[in-house]
Amino acid sequence: MTDGAAIDRKAFYDECSRILGAPHVFRAPLRGKINRWNNRAPGNGRFPGYGLIRMYGPHHIQITLRRPAELNIVCHSKDEALTALRALRDSALSRTGH
């Protein structure tokens, strides 16, 4: 993965974090040979207390959330994923009256 791709993924996860209001710590991909000893970090896409958002590629993004509401979908672009997150956030806010 090029550094540009890592920056692009970081920006995507940062935007997801901002939309959800959830913490996320980006871990840059390891360089060089990956083995079972140096690849123990759980990876990107984990939003503690919310769920997972995994970007496997630019056209395959899996969203599995329990909070602010349950959502299990596969999106085919970053824009589609971010739109789904905004809609989920907005519907959760309208239900709580905020």
C-alpha positions as CSV (number, residue, x, y, z in Angstrom):
1,M,0.0,0.0,0.0
2,T,1.3,3.4,-0.8
3,D,1.5,6.2,1.7
4,G,-1.2,8.1,-0.3
5,A,-3.6,5.2,0.2
6,A,-2.8,5.1,4.0
7,I,-3.6,8.8,4.2
8,D,-6.8,8.3,2.2
9,R,-7.9,5.5,4.6
10,K,-7.0,7.6,7.6
11,A,-9.1,10.5,6.3
12,F,-12.0,8.1,5.7
13,Y,-11.8,6.6,9.2
14,D,-11.5,10.1,10.7
15,E,-14.6,11.2,8.9
16,C,-16.5,8.1,10.1
17,S,-15.3,9.0,13.7
18,R,-16.5,12.5,13.3
19,I,-20.0,11.5,12.1
20,L,-20.4,8.9,14.8
21,G,-18.8,10.9,17.6
22,A,-16.8,7.8,18.4
23,P,-13.1,7.5,19.1
24,H,-10.8,5.9,16.5
25,V,-7.1,5.4,16.5
26,F,-5.6,5.0,13.1
27,R,-2.7,2.6,12.8
28,A,-0.6,2.9,9.7
29,P,-0.1,-0.4,7.8
30,L,3.1,-2.3,8.6
31,R,5.9,-2.1,6.2
32,G,8.0,-5.0,5.2
33,K,7.3,-8.6,6.0
34,I,4.2,-9.3,8.2
35,N,4.4,-12.3,10.5
36,R,2.5,-13.5,13.5
37,W,4.6,-11.6,15.9
38,N,4.5,-8.1,14.4
39,N,0.9,-8.1,13.3
40,R,-0.9,-8.3,16.7
41,A,-2.7,-5.0,16.7
42,P,-6.4,-5.4,15.9
43,G,-6.3,-3.0,13.0
44,N,-8.3,-0.1,11.8
45,G,-12.0,0.3,11.6
46,R,-12.8,-0.5,15.3
47,F,-15.0,2.0,17.0
48,P,-15.3,0.9,20.7
49,G,-18.9,0.7,21.8
50,Y,-20.2,1.3,18.3
51,G,-18.9,-1.5,16.1
52,L,-16.8,-2.0,13.0
53,I,-16.3,-0.1,9.7
54,R,-13.8,-2.0,7.5
55,M,-12.5,-0.6,4.2
56,Y,-11.3,-3.6,2.3
57,G,-10.9,-1.5,-0.9
58,P,-12.4,1.6,-2.5
59,H,-15.4,-0.4,-3.6
60,H,-15.9,-2.7,-0.7
61,I,-16.7,-1.1,2.7
62,Q,-18.4,-3.2,5.4
63,I,-20.3,-1.4,8.2
64,T,-21.4,-3.4,11.2
65,L,-22.7,-1.2,14.0
66,R,-24.7,-1.6,17.1
67,R,-24.8,2.0,18.1
68,P,-26.4,4.6,17.5
69,A,-28.6,1.9,15.9
70,E,-28.0,-1.5,14.4
71,L,-26.7,-1.3,10.8
72,N,-25.2,-4.1,8.8
73,I,-24.4,-3.2,5.2
74,V,-21.7,-3.4,2.5
75,C,-21.1,-0.2,0.6
76,H,-19.5,0.2,-2.9
77,S,-18.0,3.6,-2.4
78,K,-16.7,5.9,0.4
79,D,-19.5,8.4,-0.4
80,E,-22.2,5.7,-0.1
81,A,-20.7,4.6,3.3
82,L,-20.5,8.2,4.7
83,T,-24.1,8.9,3.5
84,A,-25.3,5.8,5.3
85,L,-23.6,6.8,8.5
86,R,-25.0,10.3,8.3
87,A,-28.5,8.9,7.7
88,L,-28.1,6.5,10.7
89,R,-26.9,9.4,12.9
90,D,-29.7,11.7,11.8
91,S,-32.4,9.0,12.3
92,A,-31.0,8.2,15.8
93,L,-31.0,11.9,16.7
94,S,-34.6,12.3,15.5
95,R,-35.7,9.3,17.6
96,T,-34.1,10.8,20.7
97,G,-35.4,14.3,20.0
98,H,-32.0,16.0,19.9
